[in-house]
Amino acid sequence: MVSGALLYFCANLFRAAIPGAVFDELQYHWSLSAGEVASLGTAFMYVYAVAQLIVGVLIDRYGGVRVMAVGGMFFVAGSVLFALAPGYGLLLAARLLCGLGASGLYLGVITEILRYFKKNYTIIISIIVMTGYVGAIVANAPFASGVSNFGLLPMLWVLAGMVTIFYLCFIGNSMQMNIPAVRRKEFRLSQFAELFKKRQNIYVFGFLPVNWGLFYSLQTVVGKKFLEDYCGMSTGYAALIFSLTGAVSAASGFVYAWCSLQLNNRRCPFFKLTSYVSLLVFLLLPVLIYFDVRSPLLAVLFIMLAGVSSLSSLIIPLLKEINSKENTGSVIAFQNFLSYALVGVSGNIIGWIMDRFEPVQCGSRLIYSPNAYMTVFGVMSIGALIVFYCGMSLRESNDLPH
């Protein structure tokens, strides 16, 4: 599954790099508005999210390897088309293809891990998630540096080449794997309605997906541009900050998984920590902007949020324990659907808000006002309140009635 993990790495790299790491470059090269740039991120997220509902059923029927093989073809096609696109229409189509193709990679790899590792899969899952997050690290400072030195289009071709090479490696490796026979599984929308009969599932849906939507919107859409426009950071330094947040997010997932094992698989302490940190960050940001605090130390708040963003290695085992075996795939797929749907919604809201404020032209860059960012973070604080309530309401699976 190494080649599958590398494809997941590419999916995270492509997802995080566009538009967050190269917001200004995209806006300048194709003469796009802030809303159009943001939509290049949200287009990926929406199709990725909706596809999760179908991918879960397809994986249950055809297995992770088959779904990843088909999805990989769409991912390769989308990454090549994005590098070739002459304008906004084809850029958007390419992102839709990439989102569709990448949608089966995460759940496909997780399914194969659960099939091969009957025990201690928490640590293995955290390693795979960390591999994906390394893609988000590379998507910022290294990718932004490549764009500065070689140009946007050459770096897009590098991305397309990486996706193609790793996909061919995956196909070669899959031919040597023991792939399960195709199973019959009927797709029923009612199976998702059953998930809401468990209150803990509802709390999970309001906790992890919303928290991830808030963090990933900063990571991939508006965070880097905020540090450049408001704090006056250079593009390279701002990109370095978001490479660091990607690294912190990746490492934190592994650390939480290890600490949870040391605490006899208790997870709620980490959920409560996340609830407090998320609320603190999004309450402080609008206040600090209101008082015109422009210190680069504001980046510390983003790093704090990154430290509580990677909780999949705790949430997936919890969902597996509180749901029946028949519903495990559906609940994980639905949780993943919500996570990326909310990233898409957040990105669209951010783009819409920023378009309400007239930017100032500064060379090839458009700089947005403090009021624009104060409004963005003020709206995001509503999501942080939801994270706080749901995170504080979650319980250990052993403490629930059976």
N, C-alpha and C positions, 0 to 999 in steps of 0.2 A: 504493500500500500504506500510505499515511499513516493512513487510517481503520482499517485492520487493526492497525497499530501502536498506535493509540489504544484499540482494544478490548483489546489485550494489556496496555496500561497499566491499564485498568479491572480486568482479571483480577488483576493484581498488587496493585492497591489493595484490592480486595475480599478477596483471599486474605490479605494482611498485616494488614488492619484488624481482621478477625474471626479469633480472639478477642484477639490480642495487645494492640492499642491500647486496647481497651475491656473488658478482662477483668472489672474490678470492676463496670462498668456493666451488662454482660450478666448477671453473677452476681446483682446486686441487682434489676434490672428484671424478670427472669423467675424469680428464686429458684432458681438452678441451683447444683449442686455444682461443684467444680474439675474433676472428671472430665467432667461434662456440658459445661462451657465449652470445655475442651480438645477434646472430641469435635466441636464445631462447626468447629474448624479441621481436625481429622483426617478428618472426613467428606468435606470438599472434596478433601483430598489423596489419599485412597484412590481415589475415583472418577476423579479427574483422572489418577492414576497408571495404574490398570488400563486406562483408555480409551486411553492412549498406544499400547498394543500393537495396538489395532484401528485407531486413527487413522492410524498409519503406513501400513497397507495401504489404508485408504480414500483417503488422499491420493495414494498411488501410482496408484490407479484413477480417482478423480474429480477430482483436483487440489486445491490448497490453497484456492482461492476457494470452491468448492462446499461443502467441509467446514466452512469458517469460517462460511458463510452459515447452514447448518443448526445448527451449534453455537451461533452467536450467538442464535438463537431460544430455546434452552434457558437461556442465560446471562441474557437479559432476563427470562424467566419466573421464574427462581430469585431474581434480585435483587429483583423486585417482591414475590414471595411472602415473602421474608425480612422485608421491611418490614411486611407484613400479618400475619405469624404471631402467634397469641395465646399459644403455648406451645412447649415443647421439641420436641414431635413435628414440627410444621410447620417450625420453625427448622431441624431436622436435614434434613428433606426439601428445603427450599429450598437448603441448602448442597450437597446431593447434585446438585441440578439445576444449580447454578452451576458445580460442579466438572466435570460432564459437558459443559456448554456451553463452558467455557473450555479444555477439554482439546485442542481442535483449533486454538486460536489461535496458539500458539507455533510448532508444527511447520508449520502452514499458512503463516505469514509467512516462516519460514525456507525452505520449499520454493519459494515465489514468488521469494525473493531469489536462490536458486541457479539458478532458471530465467531470471531477467532479467539477472543479473550473472554472466558466465562467469569473470571475473577479479576480484581484489581484494574478494572477498566477505567476507573476514575482518573488515575494517573496517566494512562495512555490517551484518554480523551483530552486531558489538559495539554499533553505534548502536541497533539494534532492541532488544537486550538492555538497553541503558542506558535506553531509553524505558520499558520494562517496569519497571525498577527505580525509576524516578521515581515510579511508582505506589506502591511500597513506602515511599518518602520521604513522599509525601502522606498515606499511611495512618497515619502516626504523629503527629507534632506538629500538622500542619494539621487532620487529622481529629479528633484528640483535643481540640484547641482548639474546633473546631466543635461537638463533643458537649458540652463544658463550657458553651459560650455559648448553644446553641440546643436541646440535648437529643439523646438517642440516636435516637429515631424520625425526627425531621426530617432528620438527617444520613443515615440509611439511605435515605430517599426521595430525597435528593440523589444518592446513589450509583446508585440504580435509574434515576433520570432521565438521568444521564450515560451509563450503559450503553445505554439505549434510543436516545438521540440519536446516539451514535457508531455503533451498529448500523445505524440508518437511513441514515447517511452512507455506511457501508460497502456496503450494498445498492445505493445509488444509484451509487457509484463502480464497483462490480463489473459493472454493466450496460454500462459503456463499455470493459471490459477484454477482451483477446483470451484467452479461456479455452480451454485445450487440450481435445481430444476425450476422451471417457471411454475408459480403457484396461482391458483384461482383466488382472486379477491375482488369483491364487488365494491364499487365506489358509491358511498351513500353520504349525502350531506348531513343526515341525521346523526352520523357517528361523531360529528363535531359538536352537535348540540348536547350530546351526552357528557361531554367534557365539562360543561358548565354546571352539571349537577353536583360537582365537588367544589366546595367553597375554596379549598386550598389551591385548586387550579386557577380560579378567578384571581386570587391574590398573586399567584405567579404571573399571570397574564398582565396584571397591572404593575408588576414590579420589574422583572427583568426586561421585557420588551420596551417599556417606557424609558427605563434608565439607559438601555442601549441606544434607543432613538436619540436621546439627549446627547450622550457622549459622541456617538458616531456622526451626528450632524455637525458638532464642533470639529471633529477629526477630519471630515471629508468635505465640508461645505464652507463654513464661515469662520472657523477658529483662526486659521493662518491669516486670513485677510483682516480680521479684527486686530491681531497683533501688529500687522503692518500699518493699517490705517490709524488706529487709535493709539497704540503704544509706540509707534514710530520705529519698529524693528525692521531690519533689512529682510529681504526675501529669504536669504540663506539662513539667517538666525531663526526666523519664524519657522522655517521648514525643519530646522534642527530640533526646535521645541516639540514639534508634532511627531518627529521620529522618536523623540524621547517618550512622549505620551504613548506611542505605539509599543515601545519596549516595556514601559511600566505596565501597560495593560496585559501584554503577553506574559510577563513574569508573574504578575499578580494572580493570574488564573492557576498557574502551577503551584504557587505558594499557598493559595487558599485550599487547593486540593490536598496538599501535603499536611497543612495544619488541621484540616478537617479530619484526616485519618488519625492524627495524633490525639484528637479530641473525641475519639470513638465515633467518627462520622457525624458529629454535630455540625450543623450548617447555619443555624439561626444567628449566632454571633456575627457572622460575616454579612448576613442580610441586614442586620441592624446597623452595622458600621456603614454599609452602603447607603442606607436610608438617611443617616445623619449627614454624611459627607455631601451627597447629592443636593440635599436641601440647603446646606450651608453655602455651597458654591453658587447656586443660582439665586440665592437671596443677596449674596454679597456683590455679585457682578453689577447689577443695575445700580446699587447704592454707590459703589466705588466710581462708576461712570458719572453718576449724578454730581458727585463731589469732585469730578475732574481729576481723579487719581490715575495718572498715566504711566505708572512705574512698570518696567518689564517684569516685576515680581508678580503681576497679575497672571503670568503664565503658570505660576505655582498652583493656582486654582485649577487650571486645566490638568496639571500633573496629578493633583489630588483626585480629581474625577476619574482620570485614567486608572488610578489605583483601585477603584471599586467598580470597574466596568466589565471585567471578565469573570463572570460567574457561571458560565455554562457547565463547567466541570462539577459544580455543586447542584445546579438546577436539574440537569438531565437525570442523575441518579435519584433525586427527590421525586421527579415526575414518574420515573420507572417504579418507584416504591409505592406511590399513593394511587396509581392507576392500574387497571387490569392489564394483563399481557396483550390482550386484543386491542387495547386503546393506547398502548405505549407509543407506537409509531405515529398515530394521529395526534397525540397531545404534544409530542416533540415537534412535529411538522407545524402544528398550529402556533406553538410558541415562537418558532422561527419565522413563520409568516408574519405574526404581529410585530416582531422585532424590526424587520426590514420594511414593513408597511409604514411603521411609525417613523423610521428614518426618512422615507419618502415624503410623508406628510410634513415632517419637521422641515425638510429641505424646501418644499414648496412654500410653506408659511414664511420661512426665512427670506426666500427670494422675493415673495410678494411684499413683505414688509420693507425690504431694502429698496425695492422699486418705488415705494411711496416717498422716498427721500431723494432729493436731487444730489447726485455726486459732484465732486469737484474734479475737473480734469487736471492731471499732473503728469505731463509727458504722455507716456503710453498707458498710464494707470488712471483708474477712477477711484477717488477716495470718498468714502461715505462718512457721514457726520456722527458724532457721539450719540445724538438722539436716535439715530437709526439702530445702533447697537444696544442702546439702553432699552429700546422697545423690544428688540429681538430677545434679549435675555430676560426681560420682564415676562414675556409670554412663555418662555421656556421654564420659568419658575413654577408655573401652574403644573407642568409635568412633574417637576421635582416634588411637589406636594402629594401627587398621586403615588409616586415611588415611595415616599415616606410612609404613607398610610398602609399601603399593601405590604411593604417590607416589614413593618412592625407587627403586622397581623399574621405573618407566616409562622408555622409551627414545625417542629421536627416530626418526621414521619412516624417515629416510635411513640410520639406523644398523642397521636391521633387515634380515635376509636376505629377498630377493625370490624 
